[in-house]
């Protein structure tokens, strides 16, 4: 990121000084006459603007509980090794601009990003934190201290401490730190569940290392989902508070001076503030804190389903009046979902009475519960409501295996227009199925698409069709038979594997 240039202000200040001097010279007064002029009484100017919020009392009270965080990451030998792996060009230019993290100057791109090596970065990560107990516990973001060798904390009174990372949770992006100090000022914890769009909120942090900077704005939305799968369990608070690199881990406060969120991310094309920032709800963070204190890690409940969003076409294909809910695209074998009797194409509408409007609502609800919790699921199957009960398991954080590339020995594709949608299937080999983690006689490869409806639905050559509606398909013949059974003029839902993901694709016949 380019350095901040303060030098450009100096000529403006100099010009202003010369302009003031010129006005004095033109007034016709000499120094002596100016000194003998009677002094004018100082009277306070009247307030010309009323009714605007004033956050000075809030900042005075809670500011001392905000700290600056500096994390030193990597060593010299590792830095040299990574430098040899980095792509040519400025490191900042290699960082994706979608949901940039707020690292300070000097940090190298994060490992795991597209085009980046897997080695740890080296540099200084600048962030913010806040104290939650007088004996030295404080919170910040996981990404601020992730991989750090040393974490230093600077208090508002300029005292500095080396912090211990008690525990850190990447899925909620929360880290719990501890410093050896007593009688510290403490941030009061609020209730993020009562936040509503339009309410005033305040952020205090260290953007670009400028500690205890204060910005304010309003809540834009609540319950926002992050498209990154690693934080699907966080219903983010969206605000228009000005947030930049270095604000990470700082408090988002309500007008009572209570922390309601932890500033975590920005939506930006440039890496700087653009009016959309995201904070972790404090209720989610404190849930993580309790587990980090007790065990050093966070364990979440798991239902064991693959879900996707609903749209008008999917609702129409399923005979539903609206597109609310989470569509079940897959069931993990042996999971609580399988034991509860959930099936593909079920639509989950609520959990323990809590409505599920979008698919992104479901993971935070389930993830907030402990393994072993019993839940009641309201689902719709074949257009009819059902009630199912499940006992949650523990979330398995193991990443899904990558899909293998196509091998040789392919059987010829089926003749064109063997089904109403013009999807030309091709048999999968045993090697292909093994690489994709599929069972024998599971799935049909799409060799090409000749029907306009399938193309408009987004199907592509190389996709693997696992099912037509609820019916599994494992051969080209079975695929064609199922598509013919649906008919030429009805929408149909295909369960499709692409890359490492599985989801339903609704194909709606094109009107001619």
C-alpha positions in Angstrom: 0.0 0.0 0.0 1.5 3.4 -0.8 2.8 5.4 2.0 0.8 8.2 3.5 2.1 11.6 2.3 1.9 14.4 4.9 4.5 16.5 3.2 2.0 17.9 0.6 0.3 19.9 3.4 3.4 22.0 4.2 3.2 24.3 1.1 -0.4 25.0 2.0 0.5 26.0 5.5 3.3 28.3 4.3 1.1 30.0 1.8 -1.5 30.6 4.5 1.1 32.2 6.7 2.3 34.5 3.9 -1.3 35.5 3.2 -1.9 36.4 6.8 1.3 38.5 6.9 0.2 40.3 3.7 -3.2 41.3 5.2 -1.4 42.8 8.2 0.9 44.8 6.0 -2.0 46.2 4.0 -3.9 47.3 7.1 -1.8 50.5 7.4 -1.0 49.7 11.1 2.5 49.8 12.5 3.6 47.6 15.4 3.4 50.4 17.9 -0.2 51.3 17.1 -1.2 47.7 17.1 0.2 47.2 20.6 -1.7 50.3 22.0 -5.1 49.1 20.7 -7.6 48.2 23.5 -8.1 44.4 23.9 -11.5 43.2 22.8 -13.4 41.2 25.4 -13.4 37.4 24.7 -17.0 36.1 24.4 -17.9 32.5 23.5 -19.4 32.2 20.0 -23.0 30.9 20.0 -23.7 27.3 18.7 -24.9 27.6 15.2 -25.7 23.9 14.7 -27.8 21.9 17.2 -29.1 18.4 17.5 -26.0 16.7 16.1 -24.4 13.8 18.1 -21.4 14.6 20.3 -19.3 11.6 21.2 -16.7 13.4 23.4 -18.1 12.0 26.7 -18.2 8.5 25.3 -14.6 8.7 24.0 -13.4 10.1 27.3 -15.0 7.2 29.3 -14.1 4.2 27.1 -11.0 5.4 25.3 -8.6 4.3 28.0 -9.7 0.6 27.5 -8.6 0.7 23.9 -5.1 -0.5 23.1 -2.8 -0.7 20.1 -1.5 -4.1 19.0 1.7 -4.8 17.2 2.5 -8.3 16.1 5.9 -9.3 14.9 5.7 -12.1 12.4 8.5 -14.3 10.9 12.2 -14.5 11.1 15.1 -13.4 8.8 15.8 -16.9 7.2 12.1 -17.5 6.6 11.7 -14.0 5.1 14.5 -14.6 2.7 13.0 -18.0 1.6 9.6 -16.4 1.1 11.0 -13.5 -0.9 12.3 -16.0 -3.4 8.8 -17.4 -3.8 6.9 -14.1 -4.2 5.7 -13.0 -7.6 7.5 -10.1 -9.1 6.1 -6.7 -8.4 5.0 -4.7 -5.3 3.7 -7.1 -2.6 0.6 -4.9 -2.0 -0.3 -5.3 -5.7 -0.5 -9.0 -5.2 -3.1 -8.9 -2.4 -6.7 -9.4 -3.6 -8.7 -6.3 -3.2 -11.9 -8.0 -2.0 -12.2 -8.0 1.8 -8.6 -6.7 2.4 -7.3 -7.2 5.9 -6.0 -4.1 7.7 -2.3 -4.9 8.1 0.1 -2.0 8.6 2.9 -1.0 6.2 5.7 -3.6 5.7 3.5 -6.7 5.9 3.9 -9.2 3.0 0.8 -10.9 1.4 -1.0 -13.4 3.5 -0.3 -17.1 2.9 -3.1 -19.0 1.2 -4.1 -16.1 -1.0 -4.4 -16.7 -4.8 -0.9 -16.7 -6.2 0.8 -16.5 -2.8 3.2 -19.0 -1.4 2.2 -21.0 1.7 5.1 -19.8 3.9 4.4 -17.5 6.8 4.7 -13.8 5.9 7.2 -11.6 7.7 6.7 -8.1 8.9 4.7 -6.1 11.4 0.9 -6.5 11.7 -0.7 -3.4 13.2 -4.1 -3.6 14.9 -6.3 -2.6 17.7 -7.7 -4.3 20.8 -9.7 -3.6 23.9 -9.5 -4.7 27.5 -12.3 -6.9 28.8 -11.1 -7.5 32.4 -9.1 -5.5 34.9 -6.5 -8.3 35.3 -5.3 -8.0 31.7 -7.5 -10.0 29.3 -8.1 -8.3 26.0 -9.6 -9.0 22.6 -8.4 -8.4 19.0 -8.8 -10.2 15.7 -7.2 -13.6 14.9 -5.8 -12.2 11.7 -3.9 -9.5 13.6 -1.9 -12.0 15.7 -2.0 -15.1 13.4 1.5 -16.6 13.2 3.0 -13.9 15.4 6.3 -14.6 17.3 5.8 -11.6 19.5 2.7 -9.5 20.4 3.2 -6.1 22.0 0.4 -4.0 23.5 0.5 -0.3 24.1 -2.0 1.2 26.5 -3.5 4.7 26.3 -1.2 5.8 29.1 1.8 4.8 26.9 2.8 1.7 29.0 3.8 -1.2 26.9 3.5 -5.0 27.6 4.3 -8.2 25.8 1.0 -10.2 25.5 0.4 -14.0 25.6 -2.0 -15.4 23.0 -4.4 -17.4 25.2 -6.3 -18.7 22.2 -7.3 -17.7 18.7 -10.2 -18.8 16.5 -9.9 -18.3 12.7 -13.6 -19.1 12.1 -14.8 -16.1 14.2 -11.6 -14.1 13.7 -11.3 -13.6 17.5 -8.2 -13.8 19.5 -7.9 -13.6 23.3 -4.7 -12.1 24.7 -3.4 -11.7 28.3 -1.0 -9.1 29.7 0.6 -9.0 33.2 -1.2 -6.0 34.6 -3.8 -5.1 37.2 -6.5 -2.5 37.8 -6.9 -1.8 34.1 -9.8 0.2 32.6 -12.4 -2.2 31.2 -14.7 -2.0 28.2 -18.3 -2.6 29.0 -20.0 -5.4 27.0 -23.2 -4.6 25.2 -25.8 -6.7 23.4 -25.3 -7.0 19.6 -28.7 -8.8 19.2 -30.6 -5.6 19.7 -28.7 -3.6 17.1 -30.8 -2.3 14.3 -29.9 -0.6 11.0 -29.9 3.2 11.4 -28.4 3.3 14.9 -25.3 5.4 15.6 -22.1 3.5 16.3 -18.5 4.6 17.0 -15.1 3.0 16.3 -11.9 3.7 18.1 -8.7 2.2 16.7 -5.3 2.7 15.2 -5.7 3.2 11.4 -2.3 3.2 9.8 -0.8 3.2 13.3 -2.5 6.4 14.3 -3.7 5.2 17.7 -6.9 6.2 19.4 -8.5 7.6 16.2 -12.3 8.0 16.5 -14.8 7.6 13.7 -18.6 7.4 13.7 -21.4 6.3 11.5 -24.5 4.2 11.5 -25.3 0.5 11.3 -26.1 -0.3 7.6 -27.3 -3.9 8.1 -27.0 -6.8 10.5 -26.6 -10.5 9.8 -24.4 -10.0 6.8 -22.7 -13.1 5.4 -19.1 -13.2 4.3 -18.7 -15.0 1.0 -15.5 -16.5 2.4 -16.3 -20.0 3.7 -13.8 -19.6 6.6 -16.2 -17.2 8.4 -19.6 -18.5 7.5 -20.4 -18.8 11.2 -20.3 -15.0 11.7 -23.4 -12.9 11.1 -21.5 -9.6 10.5 -22.6 -6.1 11.5 -22.3 -3.8 8.4 -21.6 -0.1 9.1 -20.5 3.0 7.2 -18.0 3.9 9.9 -14.7 4.8 8.4 -12.4 1.8 9.0 -8.9 1.3 7.5 -5.9 -0.9 8.0 -4.9 -0.9 11.7 -8.6 -0.7 12.9 -8.7 -4.5 13.0 -9.7 -5.8 16.4 -10.9 -2.5 17.7 -14.3 -2.0 19.4 -17.5 -0.9 17.7 -19.5 1.0 20.3 -23.1 1.9 20.8 -24.1 5.4 22.1 -24.0 4.0 25.7 -20.3 3.3 25.3 -20.8 -0.4 25.3 -18.9 -2.6 22.8 -21.3 -4.3 20.4 -18.8 -5.6 17.8 -15.2 -6.1 16.8 -14.1 -4.3 13.6 -12.8 -7.0 11.3 -13.1 -6.3 7.6 -13.7 -3.7 4.9 -15.2 -4.1 1.4 -12.9 -2.2 -0.9 -11.5 -2.1 -4.4 -8.6 0.0 -3.3 -7.7 -1.3 0.1 -9.0 1.8 1.8 -12.3 2.9 3.3 -15.2 3.0 0.8 -18.2 3.2 3.1 -18.7 -0.5 3.8 -17.1 -2.1 6.9 -17.9 -5.2 8.9 -17.7 -6.1 12.6 -18.0 -9.4 14.5 -21.0 -9.2 16.8 -19.8 -9.1 20.4 -22.2 -12.0 21.4 -20.4 -14.2 18.9 -17.0 -13.0 20.2 -17.8 -13.6 23.9 -19.1 -17.1 23.1 -15.6 -17.8 21.6 -13.9 -16.1 24.6 -15.5 -18.4 27.1 -14.2 -21.5 25.2 -10.8 -20.0 24.5 -10.4 -19.3 28.3 -11.4 -22.8 29.2 -9.8 -24.9 26.5 -7.8 -22.6 24.2 -10.0 -23.5 21.2 -13.6 -23.1 20.0 -15.8 -26.1 19.3 -19.0 -25.6 17.3 -22.1 -27.7 16.6 -22.5 -29.4 13.3 -25.6 -30.7 11.5 -23.8 -32.3 8.5 -25.5 -30.8 5.5 -24.4 -29.0 2.4 -26.7 -26.1 1.8 -27.3 -23.4 -0.8 -29.5 -20.4 -1.3 -32.9 -20.4 -2.8 -34.1 -18.3 -5.7 -37.4 -17.9 -7.6 -36.6 -20.7 -10.1 -35.7 -23.2 -7.3 -38.9 -22.3 -5.4 -41.0 -22.8 -8.5 -39.4 -26.2 -9.2 -40.1 -27.3 -5.6 -43.6 -25.9 -5.6 -42.9 -23.3 -2.9 -44.7 -19.9 -2.6 -41.4 -18.1 -1.8 -37.6 -18.5 -1.8 -37.1 -18.4 2.0 -35.0 -21.1 3.6 -31.8 -23.1 3.1 -31.9 -25.8 0.3 -30.2 -29.0 1.3 -27.8 -30.1 -1.5 -26.1 -32.9 0.3 -26.1 -35.0 3.4 -22.8 -36.2 5.0 -22.9 -40.0 5.7 -23.3 -40.8 9.4 -24.0 -37.1 10.2 -26.7 -35.8 12.6 -28.6 -34.7 9.5 -28.7 -38.2 8.1 -29.8 -39.7 11.5 -32.5 -37.0 11.7 -33.9 -38.1 8.3 -33.0 -35.0 6.3 -33.0 -35.5 2.6 -31.6 -33.7 -0.4 -34.0 -31.0 -1.7 -35.4 -30.5 1.7 -35.7 -26.8 2.5 -34.9 -25.9 6.1 -37.2 -23.0 7.2 -36.4 -22.7 10.9 -34.2 -24.1 13.8 -35.8 -24.1 17.3 -38.3 -21.6 16.0 -35.7 -19.2 14.7 -36.5 -18.4 11.1 -34.0 -19.2 8.3 -34.6 -16.6 5.6 -31.4 -17.2 3.6 -29.0 -20.1 3.5 -26.4 -17.9 5.2 -28.6 -17.7 8.3 -28.2 -21.4 9.1 -24.5 -21.8 9.8 -24.3 -19.1 12.5 -27.4 -20.6 14.2 -26.0 -24.1 14.3 -22.4 -23.0 15.0 -23.4 -21.1 18.1 -24.7 -24.3 19.7 -22.6 -26.8 21.5 -22.1 -30.4 20.3 -24.8 -32.6 21.8 -27.5 -29.8 21.6 -30.9 -31.0 20.5 -32.6 -29.0 17.7 -36.0 -29.0 16.1 -35.9 -28.4 12.4 -38.9 -27.2 10.4 -38.4 -28.3 6.8 -40.5 -28.4 3.6 -40.3 -31.6 1.5 -42.3 -32.1 -1.6 -44.3 -29.0 -0.8 -45.4 -30.2 2.6 -44.0 -29.1 6.0 -42.3 -31.5 8.3 -40.7 -31.4 11.8 -37.5 -33.2 12.4 -35.3 -33.5 15.5 -31.5 -33.7 15.5 -28.7 -33.9 18.0 -25.7 -31.9 16.8 -22.3 -33.3 16.4 -18.9 -31.4 16.6 -17.8 -29.4 13.6 -15.1 -31.1 11.6 -12.8 -28.4 10.3 -11.0 -30.6 7.8 -11.0 -29.1 4.3 -12.7 -31.1 1.6 -10.4 -33.0 -0.7 -9.6 -31.4 -4.1 -11.3 -32.7 -7.2 -9.0 -34.7 -9.5 -8.5 -33.9 -13.1 -10.2 -36.0 -15.8 -8.3 -39.1 -16.8 -8.1 -41.0 -20.1 -10.1 -44.0 -21.3 -13.4 -42.0 -21.8 -16.4 -43.7 -23.3 -18.0 -41.9 -26.2 -20.6 -39.2 -25.4 -24.2 -40.0 -25.9 -25.9 -38.7 -29.1 -27.2 -35.2 -29.2 -30.7 -34.4 -27.9 -31.0 -37.6 -26.0 -32.9 -35.6 -23.4 -35.1 -32.4 -23.5 -32.4 -30.1 -22.0 -29.8 -31.0 -24.6 -27.2 -32.0 -22.0 -24.8 -34.4 -23.5 -23.5 -36.8 -20.9 -20.3 -38.8 -20.7 -19.5 -41.8 -18.5 -17.0 -41.2 -15.7 -14.1 -43.5 -15.3 -13.2 -45.2 -12.0 -10.1 -43.0 -11.8 -12.2 -39.8 -12.2 -14.7 -40.9 -9.6 -11.9 -41.7 -7.2 -10.3 -38.3 -7.7 -13.6 -36.6 -7.0 -14.4 -38.7 -3.9 -17.4 -40.2 -5.6 -18.7 -43.7 -5.2 -18.9 -46.3 -8.0 -21.8 -45.6 -10.4 -22.2 -42.1 -9.0 -22.4 -39.1 -11.4 -22.3 -38.3 -15.1 -19.9 -35.9 -16.7 -21.3 -33.2 -18.9 -19.4 -33.4 -22.2 -21.2 -30.5 -23.9 -24.4 -28.6 -23.8 -26.6 -28.0 -26.7 -29.8 -26.7 -25.0 -30.2 -23.0 -24.4 -32.0 -23.5 -21.0 -29.1 -25.5 -19.6 -26.6 -22.9 -20.8 -28.6 -20.0 -19.3 -28.8 -21.8 -16.0 -25.0 -21.8 -15.9 -24.2 -25.4 -16.5 -20.8 -26.0 -18.0 -18.8 -28.7 -19.8 -16.9 -30.6 -17.1 -19.7 -30.3 -14.5 -20.8 -33.7 -13.0 -24.5 -34.3 -12.5 -25.1 -36.4 -9.4 -28.9 -36.3 -9.3 -32.0 -35.2 -11.2 -34.3 -34.0 -8.4 -34.1 -36.6 -5.7 -33.0 -39.4 -8.1 -29.3 -40.3 -8.2 -27.8 -40.8 -11.7 -24.7 -42.9 -12.4 -24.8 -43.4 -16.1 -25.7 -41.5 -19.2 -28.7 -43.7 -19.8 -30.0 -42.9 -16.3 -29.4 -39.2 -16.7 -31.3 -39.1 -20.0 -34.2 -41.2 -18.6 -34.7 -39.0 -15.6 -34.6 -35.8 -17.7 -37.1 -37.3 -20.1 -39.3 -38.3 -17.2 -39.4 -34.7 -16.0 -40.7 -33.4 -19.4 -39.7 -30.7 -21.8 -41.6 -27.8 -20.3 -41.1 -28.2 -16.6 -38.2 -26.7 -14.5 -35.9 -29.3 -13.1 -33.2 -29.3 -10.4 -29.9 -30.9 -11.0 -27.4 -31.7 -8.3 -24.1 -30.7 -9.8 -20.5 -31.2 -8.6 -18.1 -28.5 -9.8 -14.6 -28.1 -8.4 -14.9 -29.0 -4.7 -18.5 -27.9 -4.3 -21.9 -29.5 -4.8 -25.1 -27.5 -5.4 -28.4 -27.6 -7.1 -28.9 -25.8 -10.4 -32.4 -25.1 -11.5 -32.9 -25.3 -15.2 -36.0 -23.5 -16.4 -37.2 -24.2 -20.0 -36.7 -21.3 -22.4 -39.9 -19.8 -23.7 -39.9 -19.7 -27.5 
